[in-house]
Amino acid sequence: MIPLTTPIGASPALGWPMATQPLAPHLAASFGPDRAVQAPEPGFSGRGQSITWPTHALNAQSPTDSIFASFGQHVVYERGQTPFAHDGPAARHLAPAPTRRRAPDPALTQTLLERRDADPGDIKPPVPTKGLGRDWAAQALTPARINRLTIGRRPGAMEVSTASLTLAGRQPERPVLLDGGWPGTGRPADTAPVLSHALRTPRSTVLPPDPEPNHLERRRRTYLSRADVGEAADGKPKLLPFEPFDDPRDVIRLSEDNGTFWRIDAGGEGGAAGLRIGPAWQGTLRIRLMGHFTGPVHPLRTLGDPRGILGLHRDRGLIGQLAIGHLITQPNQVDVGMDGLAVIMTLTFPNIDSLQERLAEATADTHLSLTLKFPHAAGAEPLDNDLDVAPAVSMDLPLTLDPGGRRVVRTRTRTIAFGDPAYDRVLASQAALDSDRDDTDEFRAAADRREYNSDSTMLLAFGQIDPVEDVFDVTYTAPAAVTFQRVPFAAPGTTQELELKLSPDTSLAQVSINAHTAVRLRLADLRVATAPEDAALSAGDTLIINLAVKEKVSLTLRVRVVAAPVIAPPASVYSVIETVETTARTRLHAPGSLPTRIEFPDLLQDLARGHVRRDALFVWHFATPAPINPEGNGDRRTDLIKLDRSGGGQLP
């Protein structure tokens, strides 16, 4: 018993409340062959199905005037038990058979037929049409057989697959549509007998061999960088799938306009011991940089001097930051030297007595890290208004606390680095664009996304457009004045002026950026002038970016602030397997982990063209027991195993 005032949801198992009429109950589907498909060459799996119906044609005496083949598929699950009363809409997604079908308005079908008669195109009647009537080719006829292949589904998940015919009864001359503005789904329809069965996608095979090294857009296996090219068994070059290191390191990837690609890794001079600090530390860190590059004339991996691409020859070409818990300090002296082709950077930090006191109070849970920022990397020029150039190039090295005389378990920190092109293709996004013209030229502004979180980082650029290449013209470098406004979700007809808070004591209502220069700013740094301590943007708001370029040119970008994440985790599962002699162990197992950093192949051109590509890089550190023998643990091997969403595996 329920109160009379409580609405009762419609049952998901019932059809439309219509008058009973015969709707060809004999049109029941039946199964043909059903096979699991595993294709080793393309590396996917699926299930092939064959569905047949009795042949049936409609005529003027039929109670229906249209027939549509209908298919449905959903994962089988049950609604969980909740400890509180819950009233919600009918759970139609749990019904095994589709109900409450809709069909197009007959007038829409007639319009399509008249359009066909007006411009028949290549439609040629296969048989003479004399005596058959003008609509002979549009009479409904049930399909004899339909073959369907389901691919791309997660393996192992049980799903329900349905097949049926949707029958639309004959309507009066002026039928009343359910949704007047949507004639394609305007009238109720019924479902013929439904064929419902379980569907389970099998696991895929081993991922197929990699294509050529430059074709990352088709690659499904992992890789480290374009500079890490090895030689396959057949003698052809191939990209290495990952790179393990025996000490804690960090990795960045850069490229030059001449087609040269770099992979640069950084670690402590002397291995892990060079990144260990404690109460007796003397305030100096020595970092070793190794550069690997490949270009048009370097088909295989080659060691190179990375100082040029990192901009270390420039004044303030390196900014270091040491973090000991909440304390962040910068070196007062940076020396850059060479050891063969390796770059040795020596960072000397001031106030060593204070740092030693902090390290004496540190515990195993205290955060210790060294951040290296390269403001001139890849030819970037820092701005004068405290905005960061995008993309920012930096490295983060984990430091360890020297235990001193304390007894601890001996461990060794190792590193593995890799990228996943299949995940990179998911990270790409459409840019928010606006353009304007003066008497002769076109100007364009772009933000790297159309939607952001309230704490996201925005990449912003503008410039004059090269009419031939459709990218930013490098010869135009004049600045533009940028201001920000907020349209609150609660008051869509109003706007609020925003300020950019660059430091606790600096807030700017207007900033200046140069043309052909991408900058980065955090949306959390935008504040309302009347409430500078609180973040201004929240989910549902609209952010307006105004750029005053020239006297006759102004650009406006509008982006939405959303609550959902804008960076999706990868759909693959990664496992790091370490084998010592004859024993294999899983060191790391990560389903859906976010990348360590996101890089941009060509940010400025992508912003100008409205499609921003991103490359994700995973740099993982893991600890293993230190060997008793200083020479090592004998034969040691590290492998990366990847399973993608279709069950395909990258195996050792």
C-alpha positions as CSV (number, residue, x, y, z in Angstrom):
1,M,0.0,0.0,0.0
2,I,1.3,3.5,-0.9
3,P,-0.3,6.9,-0.5
4,L,-2.5,8.1,-3.3
5,T,-0.3,11.2,-3.8
6,T,2.8,9.1,-4.5
7,P,3.4,8.8,-8.3
8,I,4.0,5.3,-9.5
9,G,6.7,4.9,-12.1
10,A,5.9,3.0,-15.3
11,S,7.0,-0.6,-15.3
12,P,10.0,-1.2,-17.6
13,A,8.4,-4.5,-18.7
14,L,5.3,-2.9,-20.2
15,G,4.7,-1.3,-23.6
16,W,2.8,1.8,-24.5
17,P,-0.8,2.1,-23.2
18,M,-2.3,1.4,-26.6
19,A,-5.3,-0.4,-28.0
20,T,-4.7,-4.1,-28.6
21,Q,-4.1,-4.8,-32.2
22,P,-2.4,-7.7,-34.1
23,L,1.2,-6.8,-35.0
24,A,2.5,-9.8,-36.9
25,P,3.4,-12.0,-33.9
26,H,5.0,-14.5,-36.2
27,L,8.0,-12.2,-36.9
28,A,10.3,-13.8,-34.4
29,A,14.0,-13.7,-34.9
30,S,16.2,-16.8,-34.8
31,F,19.9,-17.5,-34.4
32,G,22.3,-18.4,-37.1
33,P,26.0,-19.2,-36.4
34,D,27.5,-17.5,-33.4
35,R,31.3,-17.5,-33.2
36,A,34.1,-16.0,-31.1
37,V,36.6,-14.0,-33.3
38,Q,40.2,-13.6,-32.5
39,A,42.4,-11.8,-35.0
40,P,46.1,-12.0,-34.3
41,E,47.2,-9.6,-37.1
42,P,45.1,-6.6,-36.2
43,G,45.1,-7.7,-32.5
44,F,41.4,-7.5,-31.6
45,S,38.7,-9.9,-30.5
46,G,35.0,-10.0,-30.8
47,R,31.9,-12.1,-31.4
48,G,30.2,-12.6,-34.7
49,Q,26.4,-13.2,-34.8
50,S,24.0,-14.1,-37.5
51,I,20.3,-13.2,-37.0
52,T,17.5,-14.2,-39.3
53,W,13.8,-13.3,-39.6
54,P,10.9,-14.8,-41.6
55,T,10.5,-13.0,-44.9
56,H,7.5,-10.7,-44.7
57,A,6.3,-7.8,-46.9
58,L,3.7,-5.3,-45.8
59,N,0.7,-4.3,-47.9
60,A,-2.3,-2.0,-47.6
61,Q,-4.2,-4.5,-45.4
62,S,-1.3,-4.9,-42.8
63,P,-1.9,-3.3,-39.4
64,T,1.5,-1.8,-39.6
65,D,3.0,0.6,-42.1
66,S,6.7,0.5,-41.2
67,I,9.2,-2.1,-39.9
68,F,12.6,-1.3,-38.3
69,A,15.3,-3.7,-37.2
70,S,16.2,-3.0,-33.6
71,F,19.2,-4.1,-31.6
72,G,20.2,-3.5,-27.9
73,Q,23.1,-4.4,-25.8
74,H,24.0,-3.7,-22.1
75,V,26.1,-5.0,-19.3
76,V,24.3,-7.3,-16.8
77,Y,24.3,-6.0,-13.3
78,E,22.0,-5.7,-10.3
79,R,21.0,-2.6,-8.4
80,G,22.8,-2.7,-5.0
81,Q,20.9,-2.7,-1.7
82,T,20.9,0.7,-0.1
83,P,20.2,1.3,3.6
84,F,17.7,4.1,2.9
85,A,14.5,4.4,1.0
86,H,15.0,5.4,-2.6
87,D,12.4,6.5,-5.1
88,G,13.7,6.8,-8.7
89,P,12.6,6.4,-12.3
90,A,11.9,3.0,-13.7
91,A,15.0,1.0,-14.3
92,R,14.4,0.3,-18.0
93,H,18.1,-0.5,-18.5
94,L,17.6,-3.6,-16.4
95,A,14.8,-5.0,-18.6
96,P,16.0,-7.9,-20.8
97,A,13.8,-6.7,-23.7
98,P,13.5,-3.2,-25.1
99,T,10.2,-1.5,-24.5
100,R,8.4,1.6,-25.4
101,R,9.8,1.9,-28.8
102,R,9.4,5.1,-30.9
103,A,9.1,5.4,-34.7
104,P,9.4,8.3,-37.1
105,D,6.4,10.4,-38.1
106,P,5.0,9.0,-41.4
107,A,5.1,12.5,-42.9
108,L,8.9,12.3,-42.5
109,T,9.1,9.1,-44.4
110,Q,6.9,10.5,-47.1
111,T,9.1,13.6,-47.4
112,L,12.1,11.4,-47.9
113,L,10.3,9.5,-50.6
114,E,9.3,12.7,-52.5
115,R,12.9,13.9,-52.2
116,R,14.1,10.6,-53.7
117,D,11.6,11.0,-56.6
118,A,12.8,14.5,-57.2
119,D,16.4,13.5,-57.4
120,P,16.7,9.8,-57.9
121,G,20.5,9.9,-58.4
122,D,21.9,6.4,-59.0
123,I,18.8,4.6,-57.8
124,K,17.8,2.3,-60.7
125,P,14.9,-0.2,-60.4
126,P,16.2,-3.7,-61.0
127,V,12.9,-4.8,-62.5
128,P,10.3,-3.1,-64.6
129,T,8.0,-1.0,-62.5
130,K,4.9,-1.0,-64.7
131,G,1.9,-1.8,-62.6
132,L,3.7,-1.8,-59.3
133,G,2.8,1.8,-58.2
134,R,5.1,4.8,-57.4
135,D,6.1,3.5,-54.0
136,W,7.0,0.0,-55.0
137,A,10.6,0.5,-53.8
138,A,9.6,1.8,-50.4
139,Q,7.4,-1.1,-49.2
140,A,8.6,-2.6,-45.9
141,L,10.3,-6.0,-46.1
142,T,11.8,-7.8,-43.3
143,P,15.5,-8.7,-43.7
144,A,16.3,-12.3,-44.3
145,R,19.6,-12.2,-42.4
146,I,21.8,-9.7,-40.6
147,N,25.4,-10.4,-39.6
148,R,26.8,-8.4,-36.7
149,L,30.3,-8.3,-35.3
150,T,30.8,-6.8,-31.8
151,I,34.4,-5.6,-31.2
152,G,36.1,-3.2,-28.8
153,R,34.2,-4.5,-25.7
154,R,36.0,-5.3,-22.5
155,P,36.7,-9.1,-22.4
156,G,35.0,-11.2,-19.8
157,A,32.1,-8.9,-19.0
158,M,28.7,-10.6,-19.4
159,E,26.3,-8.6,-21.5
160,V,22.7,-9.1,-22.8
161,S,22.2,-8.7,-26.5
162,T,18.7,-8.3,-28.0
163,A,17.4,-8.3,-31.5
164,S,13.8,-7.6,-32.6
165,L,11.6,-5.7,-35.1
166,T,10.0,-2.4,-34.2
167,L,6.6,-2.2,-35.8
168,A,4.8,1.1,-36.2
169,G,1.0,0.8,-36.5
170,R,-1.0,2.7,-39.1
171,Q,-1.8,6.2,-37.9
172,P,-4.6,8.6,-38.7
173,E,-3.9,11.3,-41.4
174,R,-2.8,13.8,-38.7
175,P,-1.2,11.8,-35.9
176,V,-0.5,13.4,-32.5
177,L,3.3,13.1,-32.0
178,L,4.9,12.5,-28.7
179,D,7.5,15.2,-29.3
180,G,6.4,17.8,-31.8
181,G,9.9,19.1,-32.4
182,W,11.4,15.6,-33.1
183,P,9.6,13.9,-35.9
184,G,12.2,11.2,-36.1
185,T,11.0,9.7,-32.8
186,G,7.6,11.1,-32.7
187,R,5.0,8.2,-32.5
188,P,4.8,5.1,-30.3
189,A,5.7,1.7,-31.7
190,D,5.6,-1.9,-30.6
191,T,8.3,-4.6,-30.4
192,A,7.9,-7.9,-32.1
193,P,9.0,-11.1,-30.3
194,V,12.5,-10.4,-28.9
195,L,15.5,-12.6,-29.2
196,S,17.6,-12.1,-26.1
197,H,20.9,-13.9,-25.3
198,A,24.1,-13.6,-23.4
199,L,27.2,-12.2,-25.1
200,R,30.7,-12.5,-23.8
201,T,33.6,-11.1,-25.7
202,P,36.7,-13.3,-25.6
203,R,40.2,-12.0,-24.8
204,S,42.2,-10.7,-27.7
205,T,45.5,-12.0,-28.8
206,V,49.0,-10.6,-28.3
207,L,49.2,-7.1,-29.6
208,P,50.2,-7.0,-33.3
209,P,53.8,-6.1,-34.4
210,D,54.6,-2.5,-34.4
211,P,54.4,-0.5,-37.6
212,E,57.2,1.7,-38.8
213,P,58.9,3.8,-36.1
214,N,57.3,7.1,-37.2
215,H,53.7,5.8,-37.3
216,L,52.8,6.3,-33.7
217,E,49.2,7.1,-34.7
218,R,48.7,3.4,-35.4
219,R,50.8,1.9,-32.7
220,R,49.2,0.0,-29.8
221,R,52.3,-1.1,-28.0
222,T,54.2,1.2,-25.6
223,Y,57.3,3.1,-26.5
224,L,59.7,5.5,-24.7
225,S,60.6,8.2,-27.2
226,R,61.3,8.7,-30.9
227,A,64.9,8.9,-30.0
228,D,65.0,5.4,-28.6
229,V,65.3,3.4,-31.8
230,G,66.8,-0.1,-31.7
231,E,67.3,-2.8,-34.3
232,A,64.8,-5.6,-34.6
233,A,65.6,-9.2,-35.4
234,D,64.9,-8.6,-39.1
235,G,67.4,-5.7,-39.2
236,K,64.8,-2.9,-39.4
237,P,64.7,-0.1,-36.9
238,K,62.0,-0.2,-34.2
239,L,61.1,2.0,-31.2
240,L,62.0,0.5,-27.9
241,P,58.9,-0.3,-25.8
242,F,60.3,1.1,-22.5
243,E,63.5,1.7,-20.6
244,P,64.4,0.4,-17.1
245,F,67.0,2.2,-15.0
246,D,68.9,0.8,-12.0
247,D,68.6,4.1,-10.0
248,P,66.1,6.9,-9.5
249,R,65.8,9.1,-12.6
250,D,63.5,11.3,-14.5
251,V,62.9,11.6,-18.2
252,I,61.8,14.3,-20.6
253,R,61.2,14.2,-24.4
254,L,61.8,17.2,-26.7
255,S,61.9,17.9,-30.4
256,E,63.4,20.5,-32.7
257,D,62.0,22.0,-35.9
258,N,64.5,20.2,-38.0
259,G,63.0,16.8,-37.2
260,T,65.4,15.9,-34.4
261,F,63.9,14.1,-31.4
262,W,65.5,14.0,-27.9
263,R,65.2,11.9,-24.9
264,I,67.0,13.3,-21.8
265,D,67.2,11.5,-18.5
266,A,68.6,12.9,-15.2
267,G,69.9,11.1,-12.2
268,G,72.3,11.6,-9.4
269,E,76.1,11.6,-10.1
270,G,77.2,8.3,-8.6
271,G,73.7,6.7,-8.9
272,A,71.2,6.6,-6.1
273,A,73.9,7.7,-3.5
274,G,74.1,11.1,-5.3
275,L,70.4,11.7,-4.5
276,R,70.7,10.9,-0.8
277,I,70.7,13.7,1.8
278,G,70.7,13.8,5.6
279,P,71.7,15.8,8.6
280,A,75.4,15.6,7.6
281,W,74.7,16.8,4.0
282,Q,77.0,19.6,2.9
283,G,74.5,21.5,0.7
284,T,75.7,20.3,-2.8
285,L,73.9,18.1,-5.3
286,R,75.5,16.8,-8.5
287,I,73.1,15.8,-11.3
288,R,74.1,13.9,-14.4
289,L,72.1,14.5,-17.6
290,M,72.3,12.1,-20.6
291,G,70.9,13.1,-24.0
292,H,69.8,10.6,-26.7
293,F,68.7,12.0,-30.0
294,T,67.8,10.8,-33.5
295,G,67.2,12.8,-36.6
296,P,67.0,12.4,-40.4
297,V,70.7,11.4,-40.6
298,H,70.7,9.3,-37.4
299,P,68.6,6.2,-37.9
300,L,69.7,4.6,-34.6
301,R,70.0,5.9,-31.1
302,T,73.0,8.3,-30.6
303,L,74.3,10.0,-27.6
304,G,74.5,13.7,-27.8
305,D,75.1,16.9,-25.8
306,P,71.7,18.2,-24.6
307,R,72.8,21.6,-23.5
308,G,71.6,23.3,-26.7
309,I,68.1,21.9,-26.6
310,L,67.8,22.6,-22.9
311,G,69.1,26.2,-23.2
312,L,71.7,25.6,-20.5
313,H,74.1,28.0,-22.3
314,R,71.8,30.9,-21.5
315,D,71.8,33.0,-18.3
316,R,69.4,31.4,-15.8
317,G,69.1,28.5,-18.1
318,L,68.4,26.3,-15.0
319,I,66.2,26.9,-12.0
320,G,66.5,24.4,-9.2
321,Q,64.1,23.9,-6.3
322,L,64.8,21.7,-3.3
323,A,61.8,20.6,-1.3
324,I,62.2,19.3,2.3
325,G,58.6,18.8,3.5
326,H,57.0,22.2,3.2
327,L,60.3,24.1,2.9
328,I,61.3,25.1,-0.7
329,T,64.7,26.6,-1.4
330,Q,66.7,27.5,-4.5
331,P,70.4,27.1,-5.1
332,N,72.6,30.2,-5.0
333,Q,75.1,28.7,-7.4
334,V,74.7,26.5,-10.5
335,D,77.7,25.1,-12.4
336,V,77.4,23.2,-15.6
337,G,80.2,21.0,-16.9
338,M,80.8,18.0,-19.1
339,D,82.0,14.5,-18.5
340,G,82.3,13.1,-22.0
341,L,78.9,13.5,-23.5
342,A,77.2,13.7,-20.1
343,V,76.3,17.1,-18.6
344,I,77.2,17.4,-14.9
345,M,75.2,20.1,-13.0
346,T,76.4,21.1,-9.6
347,L,73.8,22.9,-7.4
348,T,74.9,24.6,-4.2
349,F,72.3,25.6,-1.7
350,P,72.6,28.4,0.9
351,N,71.7,28.3,4.6
352,I,73.1,24.8,5.1
353,D,72.7,25.0,8.9
354,S,68.9,25.5,8.5
355,L,68.6,22.7,5.9
356,Q,70.6,20.3,8.2
357,E,68.2,21.0,11.0
358,R,65.2,20.3,8.8
359,L,66.8,17.0,7.7
360,A,67.5,16.0,11.3
361,E,63.8,16.4,12.0
362,A,62.7,14.6,8.8
363,T,61.2,11.1,8.9
364,A,60.6,8.5,6.3
365,D,57.3,10.2,5.5
366,T,58.8,13.6,4.8
367,H,58.6,14.7,1.1
368,L,62.1,15.1,-0.4
369,S,62.5,16.1,-4.1
370,L,64.6,18.2,-6.5
371,T,62.9,20.0,-9.3
372,L,64.9,21.2,-12.3
373,K,63.2,23.8,-14.5
374,F,64.6,24.8,-18.0
375,P,62.9,28.1,-19.0
376,H,64.9,28.3,-22.3
377,A,64.3,24.6,-23.4
378,A,63.5,24.1,-27.0
379,G,64.0,27.8,-27.8
380,A,61.4,29.2,-25.4
381,E,61.8,32.8,-24.2
382,P,60.5,33.6,-20.7
383,L,58.0,36.4,-20.4
384,D,58.4,39.6,-18.4
385,N,55.0,39.5,-16.7
386,D,55.6,36.3,-14.5
387,L,53.4,34.1,-16.8
388,D,55.0,30.8,-17.6
389,V,55.8,29.8,-21.1
390,A,53.9,26.7,-22.3
391,P,54.7,24.0,-22.3
392,A,57.0,24.2,-19.2
393,V,59.9,21.8,-19.3
394,S,60.9,20.5,-15.9
395,M,62.2,17.3,-14.2
396,D,61.5,16.0,-10.7
397,L,64.0,13.8,-9.0
398,P,63.1,11.9,-5.9
399,L,65.6,12.3,-3.0
400,T,66.1,9.8,-0.2
401,L,66.8,10.5,3.4
402,D,70.2,9.3,4.6
403,P,69.5,7.0,7.7
404,G,72.8,7.8,9.2
405,G,73.6,5.4,12.0
406,R,70.0,4.0,12.2
407,R,69.4,0.4,11.2
408,V,67.1,0.2,8.2
409,V,66.1,-2.3,5.6
410,R,68.5,-2.1,2.6
411,T,66.5,-1.3,-0.5
412,R,67.3,0.0,-4.0
413,T,65.1,2.4,-6.0
414,R,64.7,1.6,-9.7
415,T,62.9,3.4,-12.5
416,I,61.0,2.5,-15.6
417,A,59.8,5.0,-18.2
418,F,57.4,4.5,-21.1
419,G,54.6,6.1,-23.2
420,D,51.5,4.7,-24.7
421,P,50.4,6.0,-28.2
422,A,46.9,4.5,-27.7
423,Y,46.4,6.7,-24.6
424,D,47.9,9.7,-26.4
425,R,45.1,9.6,-29.0
426,V,42.6,9.8,-26.2
427,L,44.2,12.8,-24.6
428,A,43.8,15.0,-27.7
429,S,41.1,17.8,-27.5
430,Q,39.4,20.4,-29.5
431,A,40.6,24.0,-28.9
432,A,38.4,27.0,-28.1
433,L,38.9,29.4,-31.1
434,D,38.0,32.9,-32.1
435,S,39.2,34.9,-35.0
436,D,39.0,38.5,-36.3
437,R,40.3,40.5,-39.2
438,D,41.6,44.0,-39.8
439,D,41.9,45.4,-43.3
440,T,44.5,42.9,-44.5
441,D,45.2,40.1,-41.9
442,E,43.5,37.5,-39.9
443,F,44.2,37.1,-36.2
444,R,43.3,34.1,-34.1
445,A,43.2,33.2,-30.4
446,A,43.0,29.7,-28.9
447,A,42.8,27.9,-25.6
448,D,43.8,24.2,-25.5
449,R,40.3,23.0,-24.3
450,R,36.7,24.0,-24.4
451,E,36.1,22.7,-20.9
452,Y,38.2,22.9,-17.7
453,N,38.1,22.0,-14.1
454,S,38.3,24.9,-11.6
455,D,41.9,23.9,-10.8
456,S,43.0,23.1,-14.4
457,T,45.9,24.7,-16.2
458,M,44.9,26.6,-19.3
459,L,47.3,27.0,-22.3
460,L,46.6,30.2,-24.2
461,A,48.0,31.7,-27.4
462,F,47.1,34.2,-30.1
463,G,48.7,35.5,-33.3
464,Q,48.5,36.6,-36.9
465,I,47.6,33.7,-39.2
466,D,49.8,32.7,-42.1
467,P,47.2,32.5,-45.0
468,V,49.2,29.7,-46.7
469,E,50.0,27.3,-43.8
470,D,47.1,28.3,-41.5
471,V,49.4,28.6,-38.5
472,F,50.6,31.5,-36.4
473,D,53.0,33.8,-38.4
474,V,56.3,33.8,-36.5
475,T,57.2,37.3,-37.8
476,Y,54.3,39.0,-35.9
477,T,55.2,39.3,-32.2
478,A,53.3,42.3,-31.0
479,P,51.6,41.8,-27.6
480,A,47.9,41.7,-26.7
481,A,46.1,42.8,-23.5
482,V,44.2,40.0,-21.8
483,T,41.4,40.4,-19.3
484,F,39.1,37.8,-17.7
485,Q,35.4,37.7,-16.9
486,R,33.1,35.2,-15.2
487,V,29.5,34.3,-16.0
488,P,28.2,32.7,-12.8
489,F,26.1,29.6,-13.1
490,A,23.6,31.0,-10.7
491,A,23.3,34.3,-12.6
492,P,23.7,33.6,-16.3
493,G,22.9,37.1,-17.4
494,T,25.6,38.8,-15.3
495,T,29.4,39.0,-15.5
496,Q,32.1,39.6,-12.9
497,E,35.6,41.1,-13.6
498,L,38.4,38.7,-12.5
499,E,42.0,39.3,-11.5
500,L,45.0,37.0,-11.9
501,K,46.7,36.4,-8.6
502,L,50.3,35.7,-9.4
503,S,51.6,35.9,-5.8
504,P,50.2,36.7,-2.4
505,D,51.0,40.4,-3.0
506,T,50.4,40.7,-6.8
507,S,47.0,40.6,-8.5
508,L,46.6,41.9,-12.1
509,A,43.3,42.9,-13.7
510,Q,45.1,42.8,-17.1
511,V,48.1,40.8,-18.4
512,S,50.1,41.1,-21.6
513,I,51.2,38.2,-23.8
514,N,53.2,38.2,-27.0
515,A,51.9,36.8,-30.3
516,H,53.2,33.4,-31.3
517,T,53.9,32.5,-27.7
518,A,51.8,30.1,-25.7
519,V,51.4,30.8,-22.0
520,R,50.0,28.8,-19.1
521,L,47.9,29.9,-16.2
522,R,46.0,28.2,-13.5
523,L,42.2,28.8,-13.3
524,A,42.5,28.6,-9.5
525,D,44.6,31.8,-9.6
526,L,41.7,33.8,-11.1
527,R,39.9,35.7,-8.3
528,V,37.0,38.2,-8.0
529,A,38.4,41.6,-7.0
530,T,36.0,41.9,-4.1
531,A,37.0,38.4,-2.7
532,P,40.6,37.9,-3.5
533,E,41.1,35.1,-1.1
534,D,38.6,32.7,-2.6
535,A,38.8,30.9,-5.9
536,A,36.4,32.5,-8.3
537,L,35.4,29.7,-10.6
538,S,33.2,26.7,-9.9
539,A,31.4,24.0,-11.9
540,G,28.8,25.5,-14.2
541,D,30.5,28.8,-14.7
542,T,31.6,30.2,-18.0
543,L,35.0,31.9,-18.3
544,I,35.4,34.7,-20.8
545,I,38.9,35.6,-22.0
546,N,39.1,39.0,-23.9
547,L,42.2,39.8,-26.0
548,A,42.7,43.3,-27.3
549,V,45.1,42.8,-30.2
550,K,45.0,46.0,-32.3
551,E,42.8,49.0,-32.5
552,K,40.4,47.2,-34.8
553,V,40.9,43.7,-33.7
554,S,39.5,42.0,-30.5
555,L,39.2,38.3,-29.7
556,T,37.0,36.6,-27.2
557,L,37.2,33.0,-26.0
558,R,34.4,31.4,-23.9
559,V,35.2,28.1,-22.0
560,R,33.1,26.2,-19.6
561,V,34.1,25.1,-16.1
562,V,32.9,21.6,-15.3
563,A,33.1,19.2,-12.3
564,A,34.1,16.1,-14.3
565,P,37.8,15.3,-14.9
566,V,39.2,16.6,-18.1
567,I,42.0,14.1,-18.2
568,A,40.8,10.6,-18.5
569,P,43.0,7.7,-17.2
570,P,44.1,5.1,-19.7
571,A,41.8,2.2,-20.4
572,S,44.8,-0.2,-20.2
573,V,46.4,-2.0,-17.3
574,Y,50.2,-1.9,-16.9
575,S,52.3,-4.3,-14.8
576,V,56.0,-4.1,-14.2
577,I,57.5,-7.6,-13.8
578,E,61.0,-8.1,-12.5
579,T,62.8,-11.4,-13.0
580,V,65.9,-12.2,-10.9
581,E,67.6,-15.4,-12.3
582,T,64.6,-17.8,-12.2
583,T,62.2,-15.9,-9.9
584,A,59.6,-13.3,-11.3
585,R,57.8,-10.8,-9.2
586,T,55.2,-8.1,-9.9
587,R,56.7,-4.9,-8.7
588,L,54.0,-2.5,-9.9
589,H,50.4,-3.1,-11.1
590,A,48.5,-0.1,-12.2
591,P,45.0,-0.1,-13.7
592,G,43.9,3.4,-14.9
593,S,46.9,5.3,-13.6
594,L,47.4,9.0,-14.6
595,P,50.7,9.9,-16.4
596,T,53.7,11.5,-14.7
597,R,53.6,14.4,-17.2
598,I,51.9,15.4,-20.4
599,E,54.0,16.8,-23.3
600,F,52.9,18.5,-26.5
601,P,54.4,17.6,-29.9
602,D,53.7,21.0,-31.5
603,L,51.6,23.2,-29.2
604,L,51.5,26.4,-31.2
605,Q,50.5,24.9,-34.5
606,D,48.0,22.7,-32.8
607,L,46.4,25.7,-31.1
608,A,46.2,27.6,-34.4
609,R,44.5,24.7,-36.1
610,G,42.1,23.9,-33.3
611,H,43.2,20.4,-32.4
612,V,45.7,19.9,-29.6
613,R,47.7,16.7,-29.4
614,R,49.2,15.4,-26.2
615,D,51.8,12.8,-25.4
616,A,51.7,11.1,-21.9
617,L,54.9,9.9,-20.2
618,F,54.9,7.5,-17.3
619,V,58.0,7.6,-15.1
620,W,57.6,5.1,-12.2
621,H,59.9,4.5,-9.3
622,F,59.8,1.2,-7.3
623,A,61.9,-0.3,-4.6
624,T,63.6,-3.7,-4.5
625,P,65.7,-5.4,-1.8
626,A,69.3,-4.3,-2.1
627,P,71.6,-7.3,-3.0
628,I,73.9,-8.5,-0.3
629,N,76.6,-8.9,-3.0
630,P,77.6,-5.4,-4.1
631,E,78.1,-6.7,-7.6
632,G,74.3,-7.3,-7.9
633,N,71.8,-10.1,-7.9
634,G,73.0,-11.9,-10.9
635,D,70.8,-12.0,-14.0
636,R,68.1,-9.3,-13.6
637,R,65.5,-8.4,-16.1
638,T,62.6,-5.9,-16.1
639,D,59.6,-6.2,-18.3
640,L,56.4,-4.1,-18.9
641,I,53.2,-5.9,-19.6
642,K,50.2,-4.0,-21.0
643,L,46.6,-5.2,-21.4
644,D,44.3,-2.9,-23.4
645,R,40.6,-2.6,-23.2
646,S,40.0,-5.4,-25.7
647,G,42.2,-7.8,-23.8
648,G,45.2,-7.6,-26.2
649,G,48.5,-8.1,-24.4
650,Q,52.0,-6.7,-24.8
651,L,54.0,-9.5,-23.3
652,P,57.7,-10.0,-22.6
